[in-house]
């Protein structure tokens, strides 16, 4: 009797685990309707190798140990989960090939040969390493200055986090602008990325800006420009080369980075990198994604102070696509094809505009990725994004190819 109860308990446990694993795996395919579910959807896609292993273990356990009615259901659930994960992982090789082709087509077939060998030796050697999904990505030693105040608009201190290579010197500057729908976030976010880049020979300035709805545009852009002024005036103090600067942003931070790169002359920006950044705010308002987990229209109204029908000029001047012209900074655009916050079509839109004006622009799309795909530093999507980001960055500031 005890053995029977134990067997039933194991059967129910395996069945429960198979259903949980299937539920998590399903979010690789399901678009998230709400913000909490968006977090789940992003996470599932980026820890896909973990889910693959979990589904495999559960499948084998059900096959070998179960003999009751729950066996079939557990096998079906884990097999479906396994197939979903397998689809994503099978998509990596063709996606990487397309990315490599896009880089070579725009930067030149020999663009890697122009990057110093020492810089190349510090970069990731492969776009995706399955084992790194489990062991993580080594970041290296850095120096970190916390809470460096660069401006005090309206009595509010704005600060930046500065990450420097381990050895003293003068290094290219990477200005990092966080995302958060212009209403939340911190320069302390994504420290792994900042440490990684600093360890590879960049002085990283992760900056802050004022948030909506308390402060509306152009307050955020003014703060970005203030940070660039601070960097220009204090470059030597913080071991940065003010003549070799690249702007990097995520989501709303990418929007601010593109505005600064295309429509200011505070610093000679050698390149701009946009991870899933909004580019056309009027169209974004009029055609929000379906589903719309962040309530795009409310976010834009809070940021700009109203609707585009009443504030058409405000929406226009706040859109990076309005400033696309000849001889803007070389641009790397990375978007997730499954993004339901900033759809990939906007990346294609500004890419086409940049190309039409004769600018250097690279568009990379990750077929399975959602918004915020780099939230897991050693996740599937970020491994690909990081591989090409560090190569574009070195091409822009270490070869003389940037503006």
N, C-alpha and C positions, 0 to 999 in steps of 0.2 A: 504493500500500500504506500509506504514512504517513497519507494523507488518510482512508483507511478506518479505521485504528486510532484516529485523532483523533476521527472521527465516533462510533465505538463508545464511546470514553472519555466523550465528551459525553453520549451516550445513557445510559450507566450512571450518570453523575453526576446527571443530571436525574432519573432514576428513583429514585436513592437519596435525593435531596433531597425528592422528592414523598412517599416513604414516611416520611421523618423528619417532615415537616410534618403528614402524616396522623396519625402516632403522637402528636405533641404535641397536635394538634387534638382527637383522640379523648378526651383527658383532660378536655375540657370537659363530656363526658357521663358518663364512667366514675367511679363512686365509688371512692375510694382505700382499699385494704385495709391499708396500712402507712403509717407516718409519712413516710418518704422519698417515697413516691408521693403522699401528701397535699400535700406541697410542690409537686410537679409538677402536681397537679390544680388547686390554687389558682392557681398561676402561669399555667397555660394559659388559665383563664377570664379572668384579669385582663389578659393581654397579647393578648387575642383580636384587636384591630385589627392587631397585628403579624403574627399568624398569617394573618389574612385577606389582607393584602398579600402575604405569602410564598406562600400557596397560589395567589393570582392570578398572580403572576409566574411561578411554576413551571408553571401551566396554560398560560399563553401561550407560554412557552418550549417546552414539549412540543408544543404545537399547531403552532408555526411552524418548529421546527428538527428535530424527530425524525421519522424515516420508517421506523424498524425496528420489531421486535416489542415493544420496550419502550415504545413511544409510547402504546399503548392503556392499559397498566397505569399509566403516569405520569399520563395524563389522568384516569383513573378515581380514582386516589388523591387527586390535587389537587382534583378536583371534589367528592369527598366531604368533604375537609377544608374546602373553601370553603363548602359547605352547612352544615356544623356551625357554623362561625364566623358565617355569615349568620343562622342561627337565633338565636344569642345577641344579636347586634346588633339584629335585628328585634324582640327582646323588650324593648329598652330603653324605647321610647316608651310602650307600655302599662303597663310597670312604673312609669315616672315619673308617668304619669297617676294611677295608683292611690295612689302616695305623696303626691302633691299633694292628692288628695282626702282622704286620711287626716289630713294636717296641718290642712287647712281645717276638716274635720269636728270635730276635737277642740280646736284652738286658736282657731277662729273664721274665718269666711270672710274677714275683714279683718285677720287677724293680722299680715300684712306691713305694713299701714298703721300699726301700733302701734310698729314698730321704727324708731328714728331713721334719717333719710335718710342720714346720714353712715356709720352702721354698714352699711346696705344697700349703699351704694356700694362698700364694701370687699369684699363677698362675691362669690362666683362668680356670673356672670350667667346661666348655663345649667346644668342638671343634668348634661349630658354633652356634651363637645366632643371630637369624633373626633381633631382635631389635637393636643389635649393628651395623648393617649395616646403621642404621639411626642416632643413638645417639652417635656413636663412641666408641672407646675403651679407658678407663681411663689409663693414663700413670703414674701418681704419681709425687711426688716431687723429684727433683734431684738437684745436683750442676753441673755447667757447666763451664769448662775452655776452652776459645776459642783461636785458633791460637797458640798452643804451638809448637814452632819450634823444630824439632828433627834431622834435617840434612840439609846441604846446598851443594848438589852436583852440580858441574859446575856453582856455584854462584847463584843457584835458591833455595830459602828457601822452605823447605817442612815442613808442620805443621800438627798437629792433633787436633781434638776436643776431649776433655776428659769429660766424663759424670760420675759423682760419686753419690752414694747413699746419701740421705739427712744427715745421721749421719756419723761422722768420724769413721774410722775403717780400717781393712785390708780385702779386698774382692777379690774373683777370678777375673781374667782379661779376658775381651772379646775384642779381636782385630777385628775391622770391616773394611773390604776393599770394597770400592764401585766398581760398574761396569760402563761400558761406552765404551766397545770395545777397551779398553786400550788407548783411545784417548780423552776421555772427562770424566767429573764427578768431584765430590768434596766431601771431608770428611764431609761437612755440609749437605749432602743429607740424606734423611731418618731419620730426627731427632726424629720422633715419636718412632721408634724402639729403638734407642739408649737411649732415656729417659725411655722407658718402662723397658728395661733391667737393667738400673742403679737403678731405683726405686725398683727393686726386688733383689738387693744385688750383683751387679756386677760393677766393674770399667770398663767402656767402653772406648776404645781408637779407635776412627775413624780416620784412617790414610790417608795420601795423597801419591801419587807417580807421577813420570814424565810420560808424555803422548807421544804416537806415533802420527805422524811419526817423529817428531823432535827427540825424543829419542826412540831407538829401544831396544828390548830385548837383554841383560838381565837387562837394566837400571831399569825397573819396579820391578824386583825381588830383585835387590840390594837395592832399596828403602824400600821394605817390610822388608828385613833383618835388615836394618838400624833402622827401627822403633822398631823392636823386641829387638835389642841391647839397644836402648834408654829406652824401657820399663823395661828391665832387670836391667839397671843401676840406674833407677829412680823409681823403683817400690814402695819403702817405701814412697817417697815424694808424690806420687799420690795415695797412699792407695791401692796398688795392691799387690796381692800375686803372685810373679813370678814363683812359683811352681805349680800354678793352672791357666793355660792359655788355652783358646780355640780360634781358628781362625774362623772367619765367613766372607764369601764373597758372593757377587752377581755377576753372569755372569763372566766378565773378572776378577773381584775381587775374585770370588770363585776359578778361575784358579790359581791366585797368592797365595791364601790361601792354596790350596792343594799342590802346589809346595813347599811352606815354611814348611808345616806340614810334608811332606813326604821326603824332601831332605835338611833338615838343622837341626842343633842342637843348635841354639842360645838360645832357651828356651825349657823346657820340655813341649811340647804341649800335652795337655790332650784330645784334640778332635778338629775336624775340621767340619764345617758346610758349605755345598755348596748349594746355591740356583742357579740352572740352569747354572752350570759352565762348560766351555769347558774342555775336557780331552785329546782328541786326535787331535792335530792340523793338522797333515798330512791328516787324513781321513776327517776332517772337510773341508779342502781345496778341496780335490778331489771329495767329494760328498756333495756339499752345499745343503741347504734345497730348496724346491720348494713350494711356492715362497720364495724368498730370500730378505727380506725387507732391510737388512743392507749392501748387497753386501759383502758377507763373504770373498770372495777371495781378494778383495781390502783391507779389514780390516786386514787380515792376512799378506798380502804383506807389508802393512805399519808397522805392528808390528814387523815382523821378517826380513824385508829387501829384500824379493824376494819370488820366488815360491819354493815349496818343491822339484821339480825336480833338481834345482840348489843348494838348501840349505837343503838337507835331514837331516843332523846332527842337524842343528839349529831347525828344526821342532821337531825332536825327543827329544832333551834336554829341549825344552820348553813345552813338553806335560806331564801333571801329571801322565798319565797312564804309562809312562816310569819308574816311581819310585815306583810302587806298589811292595811291598815286604812284608815279614813277619814282624809283630810287628810295623806297622805304626800306627799313631794315630787313635782312633775310629772315624768313619766318618758317618755323616748324610747327605744324598743326597736327595734334593727335586727338582723335575722337573715337568713341565707341559706337559701333553701328547700331547697337541696341539702346542707346542713350535716350531716356525718356524725360530728361530735364533740359538739356541742350542738344537737340537732335543733330546728327552728323551732317545733315543737309546744309547746316549753317557753316560748317567747316569747309564743305565743298564750295559754298557760295563765295566765301572770302578768298579761298584758294584760287578760284577761277578769276576773280577780280584782280588779285595780285599778279597772276600769270598774264592776264590781258595787258596790264600796265608794264610788263617786262621785268618784274621783280623776281627774285629768288624765293621760291616757296615750295615747301614739301608738305604733302598731306598724307598722313598715315591713319588708316582705319583699322580698328581691332574688331573683327566680325561679331564676337560674342559679348563684347564689353558694354557695361552700363556706365552711367555717370559716376565719377569718383572711382574709376577702375584702379587707381594707384593707392587706394586706402590701405591695402595689404602690401607692404613693401616688397615681400618676396612672392607675391601673388603672380599668377600666370600673366596677366595683362601688364603689370608693372615691369616684369622682367623684360618683355619686349620693348616697352616704352623707354625704360632706362637705357637699354642697349643703344637705341638710336638717338636718344637725347644726349648722351655723353659724347657721341660721335659728332652730332651736329654742333654741339657746344664747342668742342675742340676745333672743328673746322672753322667756326666763326671767329674765334679769338686767338687761335694758336697758329693759324696759317696765313693770316692777312686777307682772307676771303670776305669777311664781313665788311659792312660799310665803314 
